[in-house]
Amino acid sequence: MGEPGPSSAHTVLHRPGADLRVTDLAALAGGDLQRMPVVLRLLLENIGRTMRGSEREQALSALRGWVGRRSSAAEIDVLPGRVLMHDTTSTPALVDIAAMRDAVAEAGGDPGVLSPLLPVQISVDHSLAVEEFGRADAPGRNLHHEIRRNRERYRFLKWAAASMDGVHINPPGTGIMHTINLEQLATVVTTEERDGVLWAVPDVMIGTDSHTPMINGLGVLGWGVGGLEAQTVMFGMPTTMRIPDVVGVRLTGSLPAGVLATDLALAVTHELRAMGVAGEFVEFHGPGVSTLTVGQRAVVANMAPEYGATTGYFPIDDHTLAYLRSTGRDAAHVDLVEAYARQMGLWFDPAATPAYTRTLEIDLAGLTTFAAGPRRPQDLLPLGQVPHALAQEPAPRLATGSALPDFPVAIASITSCTNTSDPALLVAAGLLARRARELGLVVPDWVKTSLAPGSPAAASYLSRAGLVEDLSFVGFDIVGFGCATCIGNSGPLTRTMDDALTGGYAAPVAVLSGNRNFPGRVHPDLDLGFLLSPPMVIAYALAGDARRDLTTEPVQVTAGGVPVHLDDLWPDAADVERVLASATDPADYARDFRAATQNKLWAEIEAPTSDLYPWEETSTILRRPPFAAPSQGSLLGSYRAHPLLVLGDDITTDHISPAGAIPADSAVADHLVERGEQRDDLNVFASRRGNWEVMVRGAFHNRSLHNYLAPDAPTAHTVHAGTGRILPIWKAAQQYAAAADSVVIIAGDRYGMGSSRDWAAKAQRLLGVRAVLATGFERIHRSNLIGMGILPLVISHEDYAVLRNIAPGDQLGIDAEPSALTPRSTITVDLRTPHGTAGTFSAQAAIDTDLEVRLLRDGGVIPTILNRVLPDRPDLSSRLPAAPPSPFT
């Protein structure tokens, strides 16, 4: 890429004992540093330090010239310093690498060449299920269930760590990846050696989870990517992006008493989703930022995917340093962070007014207590409006003698990194539980309760505060340290609630402190859910009735007949601060994390040590995937295609590739039972992401999904145009493939919102989908589609209104020749009915960069990686074997 940049691009940071080289940001900015949003300063530093030659100068010039403008077409390359993954996104990525190693070995090459070139941290946090609750020994019992069910997959992860350089596993029980990142991994500023010289550089990272931006609350620039994009970065390729638009959110005032970080996060989510910030960077500024702790900032930053942004960045300031000290970071390192940020122009100035693309102002003092729901995180409700929202839902039929309300609280869970990584929120929940205990209030027996903190340190400070017993009294015993209910591992409902569902005389509701409440996400049988702060989750659990207005009605009535209102239970902010000051100990974080890593059950799992993974033909967990070979050709071209599915707005990755429990009455269950599994112990879809045969059968298995092509079809079914038969989606795809017929998917706004899971794209590739036509795409899923060679096409709302009424037998003609494809190019599409052409319209290729064009021409990430890691062996690339046979491709 040319020669390094000029020496004027760096300067010196003087530190006790050593001088460190640093990028001269002021020189690179050319006098515009103070006008730049901080996130662009961090990108400028990365480009100046890592890019070379003419591309570097072009990128620097474009970045300097774009401050405050909108919709840049200029591309930049960013080289992150590390990658963060969890067990259910790392498994499919590592399965791909294992299969690519096989392909290289079969062609006579060295499989060891396929090892990551930068550090990869994997946290096993997405497989904890709430099987046991309401008992002190629940964590150990749930951990036992987890390892029993996932032993083979964990064996595979241990093999990957042993056979691939730079891969490290944080075992089950050590916490949630984003909390671990905050408390253990993030450095804010780090050092690296380049050409024999020690540099101080910002901690810039990516993660294969959409909530990776939580680390933005600590002043670290990080964002979520799909597993496919992460694979390219792991093997030394930069992440390529358009220069992002940066939306500035100016915060003023301070939060009123009783209003919590959760309420702010929900308000921000509502405002920014309404504004439309998909794919943009968001940065918080203004005097209100200085009133928020890192714990509070992290809650807001965590929900960046819910408001649609790539980041939710808070710059470095005194609160950053205080957090580092409070979690036991070395004093000399904290001093380095401050010195570096001040010298580099990265230190937060509450009076600064950088040039943002667009701006939004939020007065913290004007906020109140909120809920979000009942189906989307952006649907904000003042607490008193929750009953009104539920009144719009169909009422269940009455059951004679039932004690259940119409909308009973089925699940009440303090869950997710979002709201359990801030100790103040857990202490507030504990103090509310203490007051309820003092009044003798108990949770109704139909409510399933759970507390799953993101960090083992939470158990220490809650215990030191004496709050563990109070939480236990109201049913909120700790059930483990992992994602649990937030990711859909909520376990079985109570028997009372199961009976009510079977009888149809209740519409059960989940209340949780998580980040998503899409229908079926928390539990496959629950369509309604509200996002709330941790203390509010306990309040609703005590009420047991989601339609009760907790702003006016009592939460409960004591045994003595005294009504207890929310104000009687709500903790005072001063009490929360007092308890925090006496209960927290910086030594907890490293000590408790180390103790959690000494997991005896994990240590007993023996793993292979060979360069090649020994696949087992009888496995229902791990199967060599058919697409992990360079012979998978490009899907581009000119062709006619049948619609496989026609879908509406807000199709989430949970709709496309569910993560929760595998329904016992599904075709997926039948497939597994035929191979020896027990129908009552099938685990969750996420645990099977190493088995493509399971995942393709589970594609679009969500009972809330509406397919306009076959509106009355059962779950995960569609109509096959050639026969007119209603078939499971995967069987219809088989028949199209057998006839060499192409298929596409049609959808509305925000296609692919939610999690970063690459299986939402992989499943579509295996179903034969060549293109997705939608009125809008969420950023990470768009990237994953391209990573699997599928062309995302943006269509107008007017054209979508026509296509939504497409009939079986109609076809779309798509002209997408590889040679003509460029970023944001126009693609001609025509609608053809059995009677002839019904109209022609234009779509825009949702492609941002030249690298994405290359990926589509190559057929996806995997052939591109193989060409990248074997540049000196063109003969080997030509001899790489074809993929294993698949009935879907």
VENVENHU-V72963 format. One record per backbone hydrogen bond with DSSP energy under -0.5 kcal/mol. CO is the residue of the C=O (numbers start at 1). NH is the residue of the N-H. Records with the same first field share a line. If there is no record, write none. Layout:
BEGIN
CO->NH, NH
END
This chain:
BEGIN
3->53
6->9
7->10
9->24
11->22
12->14
13->15, 20
15->18
18->15
20->13
21->200
22->11
23->25
24->28
25->29
26->30, 31
27->30
29->32
32->35, 36
33->36
35->355
37->40, 41
38->42
39->43
40->44
41->45
42->46
43->47
44->48
45->49
46->50
47->51
52->55, 56
53->57
54->58
55->59
56->60
57->61
58->62
59->63
60->64
61->65
62->66
63->66
64->67
66->69
74->243
76->241
78->80, 239
81->119
82->206
83->121
84->208
85->123
86->89, 90
87->91
89->93
90->94
91->95
92->96
93->97
94->98
95->99
96->100
97->101
98->102
99->103
100->104
101->105
102->106
103->107
104->109
105->108
109->111
110->113
111->114
113->115
119->83
120->122, 168
121->85
122->124, 170
123->87, 125
125->483, 484
129->131
135->138
137->141
138->142
139->143
140->144
141->145
142->146
143->147
144->148
145->149
146->150
147->151
150->154
151->155
152->156
153->157
154->158
155->159
156->160
157->161
158->162
159->163
160->164
164->167
166->120, 168
168->122
169->171
170->124
171->174
176->179, 180
177->181
178->182
179->183
180->184, 185
181->186
187->189
188->203
190->201
192->194, 199
194->197
197->194, 199
198->21
199->192
201->190
202->204
203->221
204->81, 82
205->223
206->84
207->209, 225
209->212
210->213
211->214
212->215
213->216
214->217
215->218, 220
216->219, 314
220->222
221->205
223->207
226->230
227->231
228->232
229->233
230->234
231->235
232->237
233->236
234->117
238->240
239->78
241->76
243->72
245->247, 281
246->248, 357, 358
247->249, 283
248->250, 360
249->251, 285
250->362
251->288, 289
252->364
256->259
260->264
261->265
262->266
263->267
264->268
265->269
266->270
267->271
268->272
269->273
270->274
271->275
272->276
277->280
280->310, 311
281->247
282->313
283->249
284->315
285->251
286->289, 290
287->290
288->291
289->292
293->297
294->298
295->299
296->300
297->301
298->302
299->303
300->303
301->304
302->305
303->306, 307
304->308, 309
307->277
308->279
311->282
313->284
316->348
317->320, 321
318->322
319->323
320->324
321->325
322->326
323->327
324->329
325->328
330->334
331->335
332->336
333->337
334->338
335->339
336->340
337->341
338->342
339->343
340->344
341->345, 346, 347
342->345
346->316
348->350
349->352
354->356
355->68
358->248
360->250
362->252, 364
363->366
364->256, 367
369->383
371->381
372->531
374->529
376->379
378->380
379->373
381->371
382->385
383->386
385->389
386->390
387->391
388->392
389->392
390->393
399->402
405->408
406->507
407->546
408->410, 509
410->448
411->511
412->450
413->415, 513
414->452
416->419, 420
417->421
421->423
422->425, 426
423->427
424->428
425->429
426->430
427->431
428->432
429->433
430->434
431->435
432->436
433->437
434->438
435->439
436->441
437->440
444->447
447->449
448->412
450->414
451->479, 480
454->176
455->458
456->459, 460
457->461
458->462
459->463
460->464
461->465
462->467, 468
463->466
467->471
468->472
469->473
470->474
471->476
472->475
475->477
477->451
478->139
480->482
481->173, 175
483->486
484->487, 489
485->488
488->490, 661
489->130
494->498
495->499
496->500
497->501
498->502
499->503
500->504, 505, 506
504->397
506->508
508->528
509->410, 411
510->530
511->413
512->532
518->521, 522
522->490
523->526
525->527
526->520
528->510
529->374
530->512
531->372
533->537
534->538
535->539
536->540
537->541
538->542
539->543
540->544
541->444
544->409
545->548
548->550
549->552, 553
550->566
556->564
558->561
561->563
562->558
563->565
564->555, 556
565->568, 569
566->569, 570
572->576
573->577
574->578
575->579
576->580
577->581
578->582
579->583
580->584
585->588
586->589, 590
587->591
588->592
589->593
590->594
591->595
592->596
593->597
594->598
595->598
597->599
598->600
599->603
600->604
602->605
604->606
613->615
615->617
616->619
625->628
627->629
629->632
631->633
637->639, 816
639->814
640->742
641->812
642->644, 744
645->746
646->708
648->748
650->652
651->752, 753
652->656
653->657
656->700
659->686
660->685
661->663
663->666
666->670
667->671
668->672
669->673
670->674
672->675, 677
673->676
678->681
683->662
684->687
685->688
686->689
688->691
690->623, 692
691->694, 695
692->696
693->697
694->698
696->699
698->658, 701
700->702, 716
702->705
705->707
706->708
707->710
708->711
710->713
714->717
716->729
718->727
719->721
720->723, 724
725->720, 727
727->718
728->731, 732
729->733
730->734
731->735
732->736
733->737
734->738
735->739
736->741
737->740
742->642
743->770, 771
744->644, 645
745->773
746->647
747->775
748->751, 775, 776
749->650, 651
750->753
751->778
753->653
756->227
757->760
758->761, 762
759->763
760->764
761->765
762->766
763->767
764->769
765->768
768->743
770->791
771->745
772->774, 793
773->747
774->795
776->751
778->782
779->783
780->784
781->785
782->786
783->787
784->788
785->788, 790
786->789
787->861
790->792
791->772, 793
792->846
793->774, 795
794->844
796->800
797->801
798->802
799->803
800->804
802->805
803->806
807->810
810->643
811->832
812->641, 814
813->830
814->639, 816
815->828
816->637
817->820, 821
818->821
822->825
825->845
827->843
828->815
829->841
830->813, 832
831->838, 839
832->811
833->836
836->833
839->831
841->829
843->827
844->794
845->824, 847
847->824
849->853
850->854
851->855
852->856
853->857
854->858
855->859, 860
860->864
861->865
862->866
863->867
864->868
865->869
866->870
868->871
870->873
873->876, 877
874->878
875->879
876->879, 880
877->880
886->889
END
